[in-house]
Amino acid sequence: MSPRELVVLGTASQVPTRTRHHNGYLLRWDDEGFLFDPGDGAQRQLLLAGVPASAVTRICLTHFHGDHCLGVPGIVQRMSLDRVPHPVHAHYPASGAHFFDRLRHASSFHDVLDLREVPVTGPGTVATGPFGVLEARRLDHPLETYGYRLVEPDGRRMVPELLAARGIHGPAIRDLRPPLLDEVSVARPGQRFAFVMDTRLCDGVFELADGADLLVIESTYLDADERLATEYGHLTATQAARVAAECGVRTLVLTHFSQRYNDPTRFHEEAAAVFSGEVVVAADLDRVPVPRRRTA
């Protein structure tokens, strides 16, 4: 089982720079690999990050602006070339199905990948599985855009000392039911991950971020350019931090930076003035662990 961590492939917005590649974020969550918004060249960034294409089990696109989706052809073709044996699910706004079809078949290749398209038709549950529940919420951007969050159900953790005191061991543990189960275990809160890109502040942003252990959120602009952020449908570092503070986020990851800025410390300063938790100003090829579980 892989560790739960975010592998950052790229952190630029519309225009990449010498130090920031186009978007791309791989969430490694146990045996799943959620690839969010792979921009141009994401296949190469996976290679540089030391992550095989076979680690991807789901592709999640927020919308169809190029910096969030132009890496799809390379990723799909690489997975086909490597003969990835498992199905790969693709989630994207249903209104952009024609764009996804063009990306999926951008050039000729020997297509053997089992790619299963599951378009997002509105807010709500997108997928369920051993990983938990993948949900989508509508965001506020000129093009139809959805953010995602991954919610692991709450569970219970067995306490060895309590089991031993009652002589419970082996297969009998699997058969435990309340109230005995409650007496030999403690609550184990599920973990939450949220991914928010290209949006003004709106209800969907706060719904996605609510209680997130790890929030990845765009902060395209600094405060001085808030007018531009509103005009083009983006957030500032301060606005992203406000979301984190109001929603009880534990680790805040800022990304999707405009090429107009060359000093990442300014994003950290503006966010830290509002949010007291951990602030990460993402850089290409960073690895950010999902924080340890909350205690009940």
Rosetta blueprint (number, residue, H / E / L):
1 M L
2 S E
3 P E
4 R E
5 E E
6 L E
7 V E
8 V E
9 L E
10 G E
11 T L
12 A E
13 S L
14 Q L
15 V L
16 P L
17 T L
18 R L
19 T L
20 R L
21 H L
22 H L
23 N L
24 G E
25 Y E
26 L E
27 L E
28 R E
29 W E
30 D E
31 D L
32 E E
33 G E
34 F E
35 L E
36 F E
37 D L
38 P L
39 G L
40 D L
41 G L
42 A H
43 Q H
44 R H
45 Q H
46 L H
47 L H
48 L H
49 A H
50 G L
51 V L
52 P L
53 A H
54 S H
55 A H
56 V L
57 T L
58 R E
59 I E
60 C E
61 L L
62 T L
63 H L
64 F L
65 H L
66 G H
67 D H
68 H H
69 C L
70 L L
71 G L
72 V H
73 P H
74 G H
75 I H
76 V H
77 Q H
78 R H
79 M H
80 S H
81 L H
82 D L
83 R L
84 V L
85 P L
86 H L
87 P L
88 V E
89 H E
90 A E
91 H E
92 Y L
93 P E
94 A H
95 S H
96 G H
97 A H
98 H H
99 F H
100 F H
101 D H
102 R H
103 L H
104 R H
105 H L
106 A L
107 S L
108 S L
109 F L
110 H L
111 D L
112 V L
113 L L
114 D L
115 L E
116 R E
117 E E
118 V L
119 P L
120 V E
121 T L
122 G L
123 P L
124 G E
125 T E
126 V E
127 A E
128 T E
129 G E
130 P L
131 F L
132 G E
133 V E
134 L E
135 E E
136 A E
137 R E
138 R E
139 L L
140 D E
141 H L
142 P L
143 L L
144 E L
145 T L
146 Y E
147 G E
148 Y E
149 R E
150 L E
151 V E
152 E L
153 P L
154 D L
155 G E
156 R E
157 R E
158 M E
159 V L
160 P H
161 E H
162 L H
163 L H
164 A H
165 A H
166 R L
167 G L
168 I L
169 H L
170 G H
171 P H
172 A H
173 I H
174 R H
175 D H
176 L L
177 R L
178 P L
179 P L
180 L H
181 L H
182 D H
183 E H
184 V L
185 S E
186 V E
187 A E
188 R E
189 P L
190 G L
191 Q L
192 R E
193 F E
194 A E
195 F E
196 V E
197 M L
198 D L
199 T L
200 R E
201 L L
202 C L
203 D H
204 G H
205 V H
206 F H
207 E H
208 L H
209 A H
210 D L
211 G L
212 A L
213 D L
214 L E
215 L E
216 V E
217 I E
218 E E
219 S L
220 T L
221 Y E
222 L L
223 D H
224 A H
225 D H
226 E H
227 R H
228 L H
229 A H
230 T H
231 E H
232 Y H
233 G L
234 H L
235 L L
236 T E
237 A H
238 T H
239 Q H
240 A H
241 A H
242 R H
243 V H
244 A H
245 A H
246 E H
247 C H
248 G L
249 V L
250 R L
251 T E
252 L E
253 V E
254 L E
255 T E
256 H L
257 F E
258 S L
259 Q L
260 R L
261 Y L
262 N L
263 D L
264 P L
265 T H
266 R H
267 F H
268 H H
269 E H
270 E H
271 A H
272 A H
273 A L
274 V L
275 F L
276 S L
277 G L
278 E E
279 V E
280 V E
281 V E
282 A L
283 A L
284 D L
285 L L
286 D L
287 R E
288 V E
289 P E
290 V L
291 P L
292 R L
293 R L
294 R L
295 T L
296 A L
